[in-house]
Amino acid sequence: MAEPFVELAGVNKRMKRQTVIEGLRLNIRQGSIVALCGGNGAGKSTILKMIAGILQPDSGTITIGGVSWRGERRRYAELIGYMPDDFRFSPGLTAFETLSFWASLRGLPKSTAQEALERVGLADTGSKPVASFSKGMRQRVLFAQAILAKPPLVLMDEPTNGLDPYWIDTFVRQVKELSAAGQTVIFSTHQLQVAEALADHIALLRGGRIELEGDATEIRQRLGAAGLQAAFSEWFGISSG
Ligand SMILES: Nc1ncnc2c1ncn2[C@@H]1O[C@H](COP(=O)(O)OP(=O)(O)OP(=O)(O)O)[C@@H](O)[C@H]1O
């Protein structure tokens, strides 16, 4: 089997004297789409932030294409596009200015900002302040930002929050295109129908540990035939949002 592109081994993280992530091991091959699912506080955002290099594990290793954050920070950062679960946009900056700023940080021409806006259906509203946008529109700006530089690894925290059904379908299609182009995608979600539609590997987390992982069919076989949503609700005692 080919070497995994993203490798997490023995990753532990404590915050405020509480164990948040314990013994995490994940091997992700290039071009795959991985969904991190779990209830509130399961550790999804923490894992994504550690892979993004925003948080550091207390122990264990994380590498992307053999590169570690500790070893080569700049090279590591260039491999990643990260979509946070929430972001405070600069008041007054338009969507185009916001994306142009991010493009310039990546050394990309302004034309990439316009292309990105078109991709997420915001070309007509590019001259309006992002701060005035709805939640779903802001999510689309954040998605555009994460994929702007065509990074080998795209990390997304709750990317479909606030998206209407049309944009969820469009998002699913666009993420599949990223994967087909060889980009690797890791995202968190409470929307299990999105995980089922999109991910070729699903990790179910509880209390900072992976309880179960596999493709949607394997997980359904393990948890029952009623679908991932029902199994998940029963197992984790939550209903998804
Ligand atoms: N800055 C912090 N300080 C202390 N504890 C934190 C901090 N951030 C997260 N935690 C704790 O880490 C655990 C995992 O949080 P995390 O945000 O990763 O969960 P999550 O699965 O993304 O949850 P949600 O679905 O609610 O977004 C929780 O118990 C949380 O209280």
The ligand as an SDF file (V2000), in Angstrom:
LIG
                    3D

 31 33  0  0  0  0  0  0  0  0999 V2000
   -9.3500   26.4880   24.6160 N   0  0  0  0  0  0  0  0  0  0  0  0
   -9.7650   25.4480   25.3370 C   0  0  0  0  0  0  0  0  0  0  0  0
   -9.5110   25.3600   26.6570 N   0  0  0  0  0  0  0  0  0  0  0  0
   -9.9080   24.3100   27.3820 C   0  0  0  0  0  0  0  0  0  0  0  0
  -10.6110   23.2640   26.8780 N   0  0  0  0  0  0  0  0  0  0  0  0
  -10.9070   23.3120   25.5850 C   0  0  0  0  0  0  0  0  0  0  0  0
  -10.5150   24.3890   24.7370 C   0  0  0  0  0  0  0  0  0  0  0  0
  -10.9570   24.1450   23.4810 N   0  0  0  0  0  0  0  0  0  0  0  0
  -11.6170   22.9640   23.5400 C   0  0  0  0  0  0  0  0  0  0  0  0
  -11.5810   22.4750   24.7910 N   0  0  0  0  0  0  0  0  0  0  0  0
  -12.1910   21.2130   25.2520 C   0  0  0  0  0  0  0  0  0  0  0  0
  -11.7520   20.1920   24.3950 O   0  0  0  0  0  0  0  0  0  0  0  0
  -12.7960   19.2620   24.1570 C   0  0  0  0  0  0  0  0  0  0  0  0
  -12.9620   19.0570   22.6700 C   0  0  0  0  0  0  0  0  0  0  0  0
  -13.3930   20.2830   22.0980 O   0  0  0  0  0  0  0  0  0  0  0  0
  -13.5730   20.4560   20.5310 P   0  0  0  0  0  0  0  0  0  0  0  0
  -13.9060   21.8950   20.2830 O   0  0  0  0  0  0  0  0  0  0  0  0
  -12.3990   19.8810   19.8490 O   0  0  0  0  0  0  0  0  0  0  0  0
  -14.8500   19.5220   20.2620 O   0  0  0  0  0  0  0  0  0  0  0  0
  -15.7450   19.3840   18.9510 P   0  0  0  0  0  0  0  0  0  0  0  0
  -15.9050   17.9210   18.7040 O   0  0  0  0  0  0  0  0  0  0  0  0
  -15.1880   20.2110   17.8440 O   0  0  0  0  0  0  0  0  0  0  0  0
  -17.1250   19.9800   19.4600 O   0  0  0  0  0  0  0  0  0  0  0  0
  -18.3250   20.7540   18.7020 P   0  0  0  0  0  0  0  0  0  0  0  0
  -19.0970   19.7150   17.9450 O   0  0  0  0  0  0  0  0  0  0  0  0
  -19.1130   21.3180   19.8180 O   0  0  0  0  0  0  0  0  0  0  0  0
  -17.6960   21.8140   17.8240 O   0  0  0  0  0  0  0  0  0  0  0  0
  -14.0420   19.7910   24.8730 C   0  0  0  0  0  0  0  0  0  0  0  0
  -14.1690   19.1280   26.1060 O   0  0  0  0  0  0  0  0  0  0  0  0
  -13.6940   21.2460   25.1080 C   0  0  0  0  0  0  0  0  0  0  0  0
  -14.3030   21.7100   26.2800 O   0  0  0  0  0  0  0  0  0  0  0  0
  1  2  1  0
  2  3  1  0
  2  7  2  0
  3  4  2  0
  4  5  1  0
  5  6  2  0
  6  7  1  0
  6 10  1  0
  7  8  1  0
  8  9  2  0
  9 10  1  0
 10 11  1  0
 11 12  1  0
 11 30  1  0
 12 13  1  0
 13 14  1  0
 13 28  1  0
 14 15  1  0
 15 16  1  0
 16 17  2  0
 16 18  1  0
 16 19  1  0
 19 20  1  0
 20 21  2  0
 20 22  1  0
 20 23  1  0
 23 24  1  0
 24 25  2  0
 24 26  1  0
 24 27  1  0
 28 29  1  0
 28 30  1  0
 30 31  1  0
M  END
$$$$
